[in-house]
């Protein structure tokens, strides 16, 4: 085959790889695609899928290689060519050499991990028992631009965005119904280590009482839009932070970053930095559990607790059908989070559902959702369990503030019995107030709850 024909063929097959790369990008994966060709025929296609597959080896090349080997019934692919939009890493290069590919063609070079010449060249090792011909730069501009377009919104507003975190573009939060809130940002808390934390601060900053609203998983401060309006209109100060990984806050990419104790420490630092006193803690879901652990550190700052649809972690939390299905849906890469909230609150408009989805444009932004889902379901003796044990001992024996519990009765995850078990751990806490028409996301009945809370916590 003459050289012009080879170049035409290479461009044709790289276009097929680009199509696979675009499919990966649409799923929130880094857009890399690969195809395997044999004697001018397409044998297999692969798209990048490490995030959705929870598999560090699920690169596009590996997916295409595996599919080709299965189709041909042979792990040796010595008469095949592989086309990939990004220069292979050392893992993929090693797999290609083991498969005995005749030829590998890539699009854009990878100056950080490329193993076909950019960082190392595993294909140019004379001591190896097989040599694979390599060509690079085919449709390099198109392949590189696809990657740049993917990462551009994630890297917008980079100051002071860390390399190991993402930031949802501000445009995602435009025109949210019922949420005309001015967002504050802070990035110099010790445990943030330069990450940017967002929070709503509404009402009179000199007010004698402050409501600190802690959202759960997978929501953000938008959950409290109705309560914020009522409580601030009553003359109180209302603060609703977005925990790291949620809302407008920066989102560390690694699930391991999102420990229960780390989130708690950031909340403690925020309360201290803002010098909050006479605080009524409002918490929903895991936000309620985090809130329960705060007063024991600075008891003088807190006057009340309001926990909504929260339960103490238990060993069988994932054994019941409803909980198991919920956690499966929650960590599914492409799940629409607004639709999940609407399952128990069908009155939500399409725009309100969009607001819950807004902070998480793709699976790469959802490390905190995955991590806290698993953390709150883990029955092991970890830091969270130790913190909760200490907190409950304080709440049973030393807590002097007022307490209130609210349960959305339509919640398939938290039962009245669950909340009564938590109630029993808190000194002088009355029986849960049950809202018959509310579901798991009880703050969606925010006006009613806020009015009740104002009356309840105003009694000395």
N, C-alpha and C positions, 0 to 999 in steps of 0.2 A: 504494500500500500504506500503511495507516495506521500510526501510530507504535507501538501495542502489538504489532501483527503483526511489525513490523521488529525490535522488541526480542526477541520470541520466536524469530524466525529467527536473529538474531545469537547468541543463547544456544545454539541448536541447533548452529550451525556451529562455534562456539567449542568445544563439547564434542568435535566431531570433531577439531579442532586439538589439544585436550588429549590425545586418544587417541594422536595422532602424537607428541606431546611425551613421553608416558610410554614409548613405544617407543624413543625416542632415549635416555631415561634408563636404560633396561634395558641398553643397549649401552655405557654409560659416557660418553655424550655429555651435554652440558648439555641438560636437557629442554625443548626448544622445538619446537613443531609448527605447521604451517600447512596450510591448505586453500584451494583456489581454487574458487569457485562461479560458475556462469553460469546466469541465468534460473532460479534455484532448484534447479539440479542440480549435484552434486559433480563437478568436472572433474579435479582432481588433489590429491594429498596430498604433503607434504614433512616430513621430520624432520631435525633438526640432525645433521650427520655430519662436521665438520672433522677430528676425531681419526682416525676409521677411514678416512676418504678422503684423509688427508694433504693437505687442501685448505682453505685459509683462507676460500674463498668458499662453502663448502658449508653455508650457513645454511639453516634450514628454508624460509624464504621463497624463496630462490633455487632450491632443489630443487623446490618446488611450482610456481614460475613456469616453470621449464624444462619440467617435465612437462606443464603446461597448454598451453604454446606448441607442443610437439610433438604433443599430442593434437588441437589445433585447427588445426594447420598454419599458424600465423600468429604472428609475434613480437609483434604488437599484440593486446592483451587488453582493449580499451576497453569491452567490455560485461561484464567480469568483476569480481568482488569477491574480495579476499584476506583471510582471517582468520588471525591469528597470535597465539600465546599471550604473546609478549613484544614490547614496542615495537620497531619495526625500527631497525636501525643505519643510518648514512648510506649504506653500500654497498647495503643492501637497499632503502632508500628511493629511492635513485637508480635502481635497476633497476626498481622499480615505476612510477616516473614515466616511464621510457623505454618500458615496456610499455603505458602509457596505461590503467592500471587505473581503473575507474570509482570504486571505493571500497576503502578499506583499514580493517580493524577489528582492534584489538589488545586484549590482555587486560591484563597487568601493565605498568606503566611501567618504563622503564630509566633510572634517574637518572645512570648513568655514560656510556652511549653512545646513549641514545635520540634519534632524529632525527625524531620526530613531536611535539616540544614539550618534552621533558624537558631536553635539552641544546641542541639546535637544532630548527628545524622546516623541513625541506626541502620539505614539502608546502604551505607557506604562503609561496611566493615568487612574487609577481605577475609578475616578469620572465620566468619560465619559460613555455614555450609550451603547457604542459598543467597543469591543476590536478586533483588527486585528492582526493576527499572522505575525511576521516579521522575515525574514531570510536575512542575509547579507553575502557578500564575495563570491558569486557564480561567477566564472570566473573573480575574482577580478583583476588578473594580466592583462588579455586581455582588460577588461573594462578600467582600469587605463591607460594602455599603449596607447589606442586609444585617450584618452584625452591629455596625455602628448605629443604625436606626433602632435596633432592639435595645441597645444599652443607653442611647441618648436620653430618653426620659427618665431612666433610672438614675442617671448621673447628673441630672439637672440640679441646679441650686447646690453645687458641690461644697460650698463653704458653709458650715464646717463638716460636710458629710464624710464619714469615714469610708475607707475602701471596703470594709467588711459589712457595710450596711447599704440599704436602699432608702429612697425617699419618694413617696408618692407625689407626682406632679400636682401643683396647686390647682391646676385646671380641673382635676378630677372632683374637686369639692365645690365647684361653682353651682349656684342656683339650687342649693339643697333646701327642700321645703321645711319651714319651721326652724331653721338654724342660721339666723343672721348674726352669728356670734363672732366677736373679735377674738382671734386666737393669739395667745401669748406663747413665747418660746423661751426655753432656758437650756443651756448646754454646758454649764460649768459646775453642775453637781458632781461630787467626787466619783460616784459610781457610774455616772454616764460616760465618763472618759471621752468627752467630746461629742457624744451623740446629742441630737437635738430632741428635746421633749416638748410636746405641745400641751397646752391646757387652756381651758376657758375660765375666765375670771370675771364674773358678772356681779352686779349689785354694788352696794356701798362698801368700799374697802375699809371704812371705819366702823362698820356695823359691829354690834356686840356679839353676834353669832355668825358662824361660818358653817356652811354645809359642804362637806367634801365627798364628791360623788365618784365612786370607783366602779367602772364598767367591768363586765365579765368577758368571757370568750364565746363568740368571735366578734364582739361589738366594739364600740368606741364611744366617745363622749356624746355622740349624736343620740344615743339611747336616752339621755337625760334632758333632751330639749324641752319637753313639757314641764318637767319638774324645775328646771332652771328658770323658766319664765315665771312660774308661780312663786317660787321661793325668793327670787330677786325682787319681784314686784312687792313682796311683803316687807322689803327694807333690809333683808339679810344679804350677806355675801355668799356667793356660790362658786366653788372651784371644781372643775371636772377635768382631770388630766386624761390624756391618752397614754396608756402604758406603752413602753417601748415595744415596737412591733405592731402597733395598732394605730388607727386614726391618722393624724397628721404627724405623729412622732416618727423618728427614724426607725428603721426596721433591720436589726441585725440579721444577716443571712443564715447564720448557723443556729439550728434548734438548740444546741447545747448552751448557747448564750442565755437562753430564757429560763433561768431557774426561778422557782418561787421565791427563794431568799433574795435574789438579786432584784426582782421587781419590788419586793417589800422594802429593801434598803433604799431604793430610789424614792419611794413614797415617803419614807421617813425623812430623807434629806430635803425633799420638796416642802414638807410641812415645816421643817426647821428653817429653811431659807425664807419662806414666806411668813414665818413667825406666827403661825395660826394658833388661836386660842378659842376656847368655848366652841369646839368643833363637834358637830354631829356628823358622824361617819355614815354615809349611805353606800351600801355595797350590794351588787347583784352577782350571782353565780360565783366564779372564782374571785371576783372583786370583793365580795362579802368576806370570803375566807382571808384574803389579804388584809382587809379592814379590821377583822377581829384580832389580828396580831399586832396592830399598831399601838393601842393604848397602854400596853404593859411597859413600853419603852419610855413614854412621856405621859404618864397618867394625867398630869395637870392640864394638858392641852385639850382633853376630850370630855365632852359633856353627854354624848348620846351615841347610840348605835341603831341603825336601821338596816336590817338584812332582808334581802328579797330573793326568793327562790334559790336558796343555798342549802347545801347539805354537807355534813362532814364526810370526807372520803372514806369509803369502806371497801373491803376486799372483793365484794361481789358486784361492784358498780358496773362492770362490763358483762355481767352474766345475764342480766335481764334483757329481753328483746329490744325494748325501747331505747335503753341506754346504749346497747351495742350498736344499734342501727344509727343512733345519733352520732356517736364517735366516728363511725365509718363515713358518714356523710360529711362531717366536719373537716376531716383531713383529706377528703377527695380533692385532687388538684383543681379540677374545673368546676367545682360546685358553686352555684350562685348563692352567696351568703344572704342576700336580701330575701330570696325565696325561702331559705331556711327559717329566717325570722318570721316570715309570713305564714309558715305552716301552723304556728300557734296564735298568730295575730293576723287573720285574713283581711282585716279592715285596712291594712297598710296599702297605700297607693303605690303605683309603679315607681314614682319618683322617690318615695320613702324607702322602698326596697333598693333602689339604685344607690341611695345614700349609705346603706349598710355595706354594699359591695364596693363603694368608691375607693376605700383605702387599699384595696387588694386587687390590683389589675390582673395579676397572674399568680401562679403558684410560687414564684420566687419571693413574693412579698408576704408569704403566709407561714414563715418559720415559727413565729410566736403562737399562731393558732394550733399548729401541729404539736409544738412542745408543751403548751399548757393543757391541751386536751389529754396528752399522755400523762403529764405530771399529776393532774388532778384525779386521774384514774389509777395511779400507782399506789398499791397498798404497802410498799416497802417502807422500812424504817429509814427514811431519808431526811434531809434537812427540813423539808416541809412538815413532815410528821412531827419532828421534834419541836418546831416552832409552834405548831398548832397545839401540841400538848401543853407547852408552857403558857400559851395564850389562854387556853381554856381553864387552866389552874388559876390564872389571874382573874379571869372573868367570873369564876365560881366564888372566889374567896375575897377579892379586893375591889372589884368593879363597883363604883359608886354612882355611875351615871344612869340615865334612863335608857331603856331598850325597847325596840319594837321590831316585830317580824311581819312580813307580808308574803303571802303565797298566792300565785296565780293558779287557780284550781285546775285549769286545763293543761297543766304541765305534765308531760309523760315522763319527765326525768326526775323531778323532785316531788315527793309526796308530802302530805300533811304529817305523816309519821316521821319522815326525815326531818322536817323542820321542828317538830316537837322534841326530837332527840337533841337537836342543836339548842333549842330553847332551854332544855333542862340543864344545859351547861353554863347558862348565863344568869347571874344573880338578879333576882327580882324581875325577870323578863316575863311579860304576860303571854298568853297563848297567841299563836299567829293569827293575824287578821287575814281572812280568806276572801279573795276576790273571785267570785264564781265564774265570771266571763273572761278572765285574763289567763294567759298561758305562761310559758317559761319566761318570756321577756316582760315581766310584770311592769317595769317602768314605762311601757307603752300606754299604761293607764296612769300616766304621770300626774295629770292635773288632780285626779281624785286622791292619789297617794300623797301628793305634796300638801294638799289642803288638810288631809287627816294628820299628817306629820307636823304641820305648823301648830295645829291645836294641841296635839299630844305632847310635843316637846316644849311648849310654852308653859305647861303646868309645872310649877316648882315642886 
